[in-house]
Structure formats: C-alpha cells, structure tokens
Amino acid sequence: MVLVLDTSTVPPDERRDALLKVMRSAGVSAEITHQAADRGVEATMSVWSLGGGVDILSRASTGIRLTQGPGRAGVTAERVSLSVMTPGQWRFIQRGSDVSGAAGLGMVLTDHTSTYQFARTDTGLTRAINMDRETLGLPMEMVRVAIERLESSPLYGLVRQHIVHLVRDLDQVEGSSASAMLGTATAELARALIWSVAGSSSVARGALEDSLQRRISLYVMQELGDPGLSPGQIAKVHNISVRRLYSLWAAEELSLAEWIMSERLEQARRELARPGGESRTIAAIAHGCGFVDAAHFARRFRTAYGVSPRDWRQLRRSIE
C-alpha cells in the first residue's frame, strides 16, 4: 500500500491543491471541487497496485464533487472504475444511471471517457477498482450499457463484497505471488459483472461459467480462516453440486482439498514471517488460517516446508 495523502500532515490552506494533485495522479480527469467549505478539506487516500493491470484506491474525505463534462469526455484514457461508497449524502449520474446514497453500501460503474457527475456533501469512504479497457477485455459500448443496469446483475452483491474485502485485506497479500493472481481474478469478476447485464443471454451465461472457478477461488481465499469451510458449503454458495465443484479441479495439479490446504499453509507462512507479528502466538496464527489443532498445523507445515513453524519464524527474524 502507498499512502499518497493524509491532509493532517498538510497545512490547511494547501489541502485543496494537495487533494487535487493526488486525484490527478490517480487518473481522475474530472473537474474537482469541494463541498465542505465550513470545515475545510480533510482526506486520506491510499493506492495499491495489483498484477493484471488492476489498481485499488481507497479515499476517505469530506464532501467532494467530480464533474466530467463534454470537454473532457472522449479525450481521456479508456479506463473503467467500479466504486463502492459508504452510505450517506451522495449521488452519481452517468448516462441513464442516477444512483443516490442509501442505507447500505452503493456500487457504481464509471466510464471515464463519458460525461458523469459524482457529488458527496458529507464525509464518506470510497473504495474503487480501476483498470483500462485492455485489462477489462470488453468494448466500451458494453460498459456503457452495463452502467444503467448494474444493480440488476446477479453478481452485484458478490463484486461489491469483493471490493470491500480487497481494501480490508490487501496488505496481507500485496507484493506476494498471490497479488498478481488476485488482480487477474478481480478483472475477471468485473468482466463477468458487466457481461451479466450487458451481453446477450448466451454471452452472459458464458461469462459466468468462464469465471466460475475464479469466483470459487476468490471465495475460498476470503474464507480460509473458517475451519468449517467444506466442499458442500462452497458448492452451495455458488449454486452448483459438489460433483460439479470437484470436476472443476479434475484437470488441476492439486485436488480441491490439497489446494485449500496449500493456501492455508502459505497464508500461515506469510503471517509467521510478517515483521512485527511476534505478538501473535503460533497457535493463534494457525487458528486464523483455518487450522483447528495447532499440532496438526505444525506437522503439515513441516511436511510442506521442511522446518517447524517456530524455526521458520526464528529464521525470518534472524535475516531481517
């Protein structure tokens, strides 16, 4: 994660320009104005870069307005955003979409080559995934159709939850080999979301089918800490049979159970090596990665990596 702005470290009379600068550097070409003249500008903004051409942005700020008029439309880069906003006094308008803040989290799709308006008058948090059209792999015409129909997608809740989880948990995987995989999977989820509402019915079904294993993989990665994670639970969440679930992994090097075990062990290995993580016991780390029994975890860890969890932690500490 790169913390690109924290206005508490910036003199009050320089905060507007500082926020404008970092928003521009993040690829926001719209005109930016502020909605909180009575209390001044307050904002924090962080950016993560995943593999696969996907960037993640988290911005908490006082009121803000973004306006992209006809003068900018069509000349900006072909970029797409999926943004999740906390409830509050906000409104997003683009093409036939007019979405306002509500009791729950709201998600909007933005085509940065077209005119749009976003305004928030209260303090709130925005989490967004950003990618260019090549990464998305869909024509912009399909994106524009999906903007108006986004909430009707059967994947709306899944993708919204995925974005929230990304921002919450990304520090745990950023910079690892899993980061690039996560970026690719995130792009595929966005593609499936758009296809599900903007493609023909046959294309939509194909998109859902093509992304099924990726969606299951993402779900498993998010639920690794649940000791009760089972094939039955995974199949039920994705509306498929257990037999169908196993068939998806038939051509893979590892079976489903072996893959889940390897991911749990790899997550534990990262946690044991994390700087400043000495306050967590090995048993606590094992439990957090889905192992009920610490002794069983220690045996599996030694088999996989040739050292005990304790020796691995000490080795990593000695070379820091």
FENMO-V592965 format. One record per run of one state. SS is the DSSP state (~ for helix, > for strand, _ for the rest). FROM is the first residue (numbers start at 1). LEN is the number of residues. If there is no record, write none. Layout:
BEGIN
SS_FROM_LEN / SS_FROM_LEN
END
This chain:
BEGIN
__1_1 / >_2_5 / ~_7_3 / __10_2 / ~_12_14 / __26_5 / >_31_4 / __35_8 / >_43_7 / __50_5 / >_55_7 / __62_2 / >_64_5 / __69_10 / >_79_7 / __86_4 / >_90_5 / __95_2 / >_97_4 / __101_5 / >_106_6 / __112_4 / >_116_5 / __121_3 / >_124_9 / ~_133_4 / __137_3 / ~_140_13 / __153_3 / ~_156_17 / __173_4 / ~_177_22 / __199_2 / ~_201_10 / __211_1 / ~_212_11 / __223_8 / ~_231_7 / __238_4 / ~_242_7 / __249_7 / ~_256_18 / __274_8 / ~_282_7 / __289_5 / ~_294_12 / __306_3 / ~_309_11 / __320_1
END
